[in-house]
Amino acid sequence: MNYLLIKHLHMTAAGLSIFFFIIRAYWSITENGLLQKKAVKIAPHIIDTVLLAAAIWLSILLGPAAAQPWVLTKIVLLIAYIGVGTIAIKRGCTPRSRAIAAVIAVLIFAYIVGVAIKHHPASWFF
């Protein structure tokens, strides 16, 4: 499949992922019951699976170029984003701790976007 098509699929899934993360984080902070709806629990997994599958596909298309430091930085930051994101959505003990984790997760996501755009581990600082 075409590199640009997969890249745009990846970017679209990333946009949907952060959009729904922010909504779910808000619901978690405000302790809104909508967070418990089945669709709300399932949709992020579908979106993130598409995001990850597209990332893997792009890595395969890039071949050895996928081992660039900026790509590895995105992977490490993704793991951090997931960890902090779980605190923001469900593992945080208080609304305040979930809010702080949500802000940190969004900042990590923004850093990942900078790494992707700049193709450099320093992200927006390069």
C-alpha positions as CSV (number, residue, x, y, z in Angstrom):
1,M,0.0,0.0,0.0
2,N,1.1,3.6,-0.6
3,Y,3.3,5.2,2.0
4,L,1.4,8.5,2.0
5,L,-1.9,6.7,2.5
6,I,-0.6,4.8,5.6
7,K,1.0,7.9,6.9
8,H,-2.3,9.8,6.7
9,L,-4.1,6.9,8.3
10,H,-1.6,7.0,11.1
11,M,-1.9,10.8,11.6
12,T,-5.7,10.5,11.5
13,A,-5.7,7.8,14.1
14,A,-3.3,9.8,16.2
15,G,-5.6,12.8,16.1
16,L,-8.7,10.7,17.0
17,S,-6.7,9.1,19.8
18,I,-5.7,12.4,21.5
19,F,-9.2,13.9,20.9
20,F,-10.9,11.0,22.6
21,F,-8.3,10.8,25.3
22,I,-8.9,14.4,26.3
23,I,-12.7,13.8,26.4
24,R,-12.2,10.6,28.5
25,A,-9.7,12.3,30.8
26,Y,-12.2,15.1,31.4
27,W,-14.9,12.6,32.2
28,S,-12.6,10.9,34.5
29,I,-11.7,14.1,36.3
30,T,-15.3,15.1,36.6
31,E,-16.3,11.5,37.5
32,N,-18.9,11.4,34.7
33,G,-20.8,8.2,34.2
34,L,-20.3,8.3,30.4
35,L,-16.8,7.0,31.0
36,Q,-18.4,3.6,31.9
37,K,-20.3,3.2,28.6
38,K,-19.3,0.2,26.6
39,A,-18.6,2.2,23.4
40,V,-16.4,4.6,25.3
41,K,-14.4,1.6,26.7
42,I,-14.1,-0.1,23.3
43,A,-13.5,2.8,20.8
44,P,-10.1,3.8,22.1
45,H,-8.8,0.3,21.7
46,I,-9.9,0.2,18.1
47,I,-8.4,3.6,17.3
48,D,-5.2,2.8,19.1
49,T,-4.9,-0.6,17.3
50,V,-5.3,1.2,13.9
51,L,-2.7,3.8,15.1
52,L,-0.2,1.1,16.1
53,A,-0.8,-1.1,13.0
54,A,-0.2,1.9,10.8
55,A,3.0,2.7,12.7
56,I,4.3,-0.8,12.3
57,W,3.3,-0.7,8.6
58,L,5.2,2.5,8.1
59,S,8.2,1.0,9.9
60,I,8.1,-1.9,7.5
61,L,7.9,0.4,4.5
62,L,10.8,2.5,5.8
63,G,12.9,-0.6,6.4
64,P,16.3,0.2,8.0
65,A,15.5,3.9,8.0
66,A,12.9,3.1,10.8
67,A,15.8,2.5,13.2
68,Q,16.4,6.3,13.2
69,P,16.8,7.8,16.7
70,W,13.6,9.9,16.2
71,V,11.5,6.8,15.6
72,L,12.9,5.1,18.7
73,T,12.2,8.3,20.7
74,K,8.6,8.1,19.5
75,I,8.3,4.5,20.8
76,V,9.8,5.3,24.2
77,L,7.5,8.4,24.5
78,L,4.5,6.3,23.5
79,I,5.2,3.9,26.4
80,A,5.4,6.9,28.7
81,Y,2.2,8.4,27.3
82,I,0.3,5.1,27.8
83,G,1.5,4.8,31.4
84,V,0.6,8.4,32.3
85,G,-2.6,8.1,30.4
86,T,-3.8,5.2,32.5
87,I,-3.3,7.3,35.6
88,A,-5.3,10.1,34.0
89,I,-8.2,7.8,33.0
90,K,-8.5,5.2,35.7
91,R,-5.5,4.7,38.0
92,G,-5.4,8.2,39.6
93,C,-6.8,8.1,43.1
94,T,-8.2,11.6,43.1
95,P,-9.6,14.0,40.4
96,R,-6.6,16.2,41.0
97,S,-4.1,13.5,40.4
98,R,-6.0,12.4,37.3
99,A,-6.0,16.0,36.0
100,I,-2.2,16.4,36.5
101,A,-1.6,13.1,34.7
102,A,-3.9,14.2,31.9
103,V,-2.0,17.4,31.4
104,I,1.4,15.5,31.4
105,A,0.0,12.9,28.9
106,V,-1.1,15.7,26.5
107,L,2.3,17.3,26.8
108,I,4.0,14.0,26.0
109,F,1.7,13.6,23.0
110,A,2.6,17.1,21.8
111,Y,6.3,16.2,22.2
112,I,5.7,13.0,20.1
113,V,4.1,15.1,17.4
114,G,7.1,17.4,17.4
115,V,9.4,14.4,17.1
116,A,7.3,13.2,14.1
117,I,7.3,16.5,12.4
118,K,11.0,17.5,13.0
119,H,12.3,13.9,12.6
120,H,14.5,14.6,15.6
121,P,14.4,13.4,19.2
122,A,14.6,17.0,20.5
123,S,11.2,17.6,19.0
124,W,10.1,21.2,19.1
125,F,13.4,22.2,20.7
126,F,15.4,21.4,17.6
